[in-house]
Amino acid sequence: MSKLILLAIILLLSSGCATVKYNGGDIKRTKIDYPEVGAIVTAYVGDNLVAKGTIYESNVLVVHKLIDGILYDIPPKKYHQLGYDLIS
């Protein structure tokens, strides 16, 4: 019986869990300022006349269909990247 318990403890300790580094995803920031001050531009019907602000882009994982697992289910939606780990 003690050998079985010892084997169970060894298996639990040797099967490590993967952890995520919560250091944020790779976020790209782009400033938009159109048209420039003093510039003369031509716009047509349906065109944007002005655009000003900041665009933030990040990596996402899109799950289109339900992933049915044995112990858990992953519902379909967009999952933002929480972090990353560089493999050296």
Secondary structure by P-SEA (a helix, b strand, c coil): caaaaaaaaaaaaabbbbbbcccccbbbbbbbbcccccbbbbbccccccccbbbbbbbbbbbbccccccccccccccccccccccccc
